[in-house]
Amino acid sequence: FIRASSVISIIGIICEKYNVLCESAGFSVHYANVYLEAADFVSISVALYGLFIFYGLMSDELKGRRPLAKFLCIKLIVMATFYQSFVFSALEGRVIKGSAYWTATNVADGLNALTTCIEMVFFAAFMMWAYTPAEYKRQPGTPPTSIWRPLWDSMLVVVHATPVTHIP
């Protein structure tokens, strides 16, 4: 997804330079925007499918920690915002019309923002249920973790993440 997104962005910049991107035309087959949006749609769908496979493989190891709830409350936000943005863009100019004061793009963007705000109220409540503080509380009789252990762990993440940036 990251590589595809980067390539799609670079192609979009090139298309904009040569005046063939034409985002304002909506989803017209005569411009590059529809093809770039379709490629982006497919790449994020494949990435989300991979995440579902990953969840399926890890769910047994995470039993007792509400893995499905945690997985869904994060991934549903990503999926809902991406796919609803795609739908509102596709409906813009066809179903969503402009008015005397707003263009169809303004209305579509406003509807997208409004639905995102409404969704986030429900996602926040879902997150409060999925990530309860009870499972992260220290058990009675166990000593508190010193500050050095989390600092060491965070440094190890940096050490292990460094080679990832050099993958061709």
N, C-alpha and C positions, 0 to 999 in steps of 0.2 A: 504494500500500500504506500509506504513512504517513497519508494523509488517511482512508482507510478504517479503519485501525486506531484512529485518534483518534475517529472517529465511533462505531465499535463500542464503544469504551471508555466514551464519554459515554452511549450508549444503555444499556450495562450498568449504569452508575451509576444512571440513572433507573429502570431495571427493578428494581434492588435496593431502591431507595427505596420503590417501590410493591409490593414482595414478589412480583414475577412473574419474577424471574431464576431463582431456585431452582437453583443449581449442584449442590446435593446430590441433586437428583432425577435426575441423569444426563441422558440425552438423551430427555427426555419432550417430546412435541409440544405439551403443555399449558403449557409454560413457555418463556420467551424464550431461555434458555441455548442450546438446540439451534440456534436460528436465528442467534444471534450467532456461535456456533462455526462454523456452515456459511458464514456471510459471511466470517469470518476465514480459513477454509480456502480459499475461492475467491480472496480478495484476495491471499494469499501465493502461491497457485499461479500467478496471473496475473503477479505480480511476478517470480517465478522463471522463468516463461516468457519474460518480457522480458529477463531476464539471459542466458538461453540464446541469444536472438536477438542480443543485444549481443556475446556471445562469438563467434557465427558471423560477425558482421561484422568483428570485430577479430582473428580468429585468424591471418589472413595477415600482418598487420603485426607480430605477435608471434612469428613462427616462430623456432625456435632457443632460445626461453626457456621451453619447456614450458608453454605457455599453458593447455592443457587440464588438466594436472595441477594447476596453481595455481588455476585456476577451480574444479575439482572439489573440491579439498581444503577450500576455504572454503565453497562452496555445499552440499556434501554434509553438512557439519556442521549448517548451518541447516536443510536439508530433513529430515535424519534426526531431529534433536531435535524439530522442529515436528510432523512427521507421526507419530512414535512417541508423542508426547504426546497427539495427537488419537486415535490408536488405543487407547491405554491408557484414556483417558477414555471412549471409546465402549464398551470391554469391561467397564468398571467396573460392578459390580452384575449384569451378565448372565453373563459368563464368569469374571471375577475376583470372587470372593466374599470376604467377611470371615470372621474367625475369632473365637474367644473373646477374643483380645487385640488384634486389629487390625480396623479397619473396611475395607470394600472400597476406600474412598478411600485409606487408608493403604497398603494392598497395591499399588494401582495406582501411587501416587506412588513407593513404594519400588522397584517393578519399573522404572518410568521412570528413576529415578535410577541404579539398577544398570546398566541397559542403556546409559545415557549414559556412565557411567564406563568400561565395557568398550569402547564405541565410541571413546572419546577416546584410548585406548592405540593403537588402530589408526590413527586420524586423526593422532596425533602422529608416528608412524612415516612416514605418507604425507607429512606436511608436511616432515619432514626430507629426504625424497627430492625433493619438488617444489621446495623453496626451498633449494637447495644454496648454500653460501657461495662456491663457485668462480666463479659468474657475476657476483658482486659484488666480487670482488677486483680491485685496481688492476693494470693491465697494467704489466709492467716498463718503466721509462723514463718513465712518465707521472707528473707531479707530483701530490702529494696535494691534495685539494680544501680550500680554506681554509674556516674556520668561517663566513665571511660569506656565501658562496653558499647553503648550506642555510638560514641564517637569513632571507635575502632571499626565497628560495622559499617558506618557511613564511609569511612576511608576505603574499606575493602570494596564497596560498590564502585567507587571511582576507579580503583585499580582494575577491577574486572570489566568495567564499561569502556575503558580506554581502547582495547583492541577492537571493539565493535565499530568504532568510527573509522577504522582502517580497512574494513571489508570492502572488496571491489564490487 
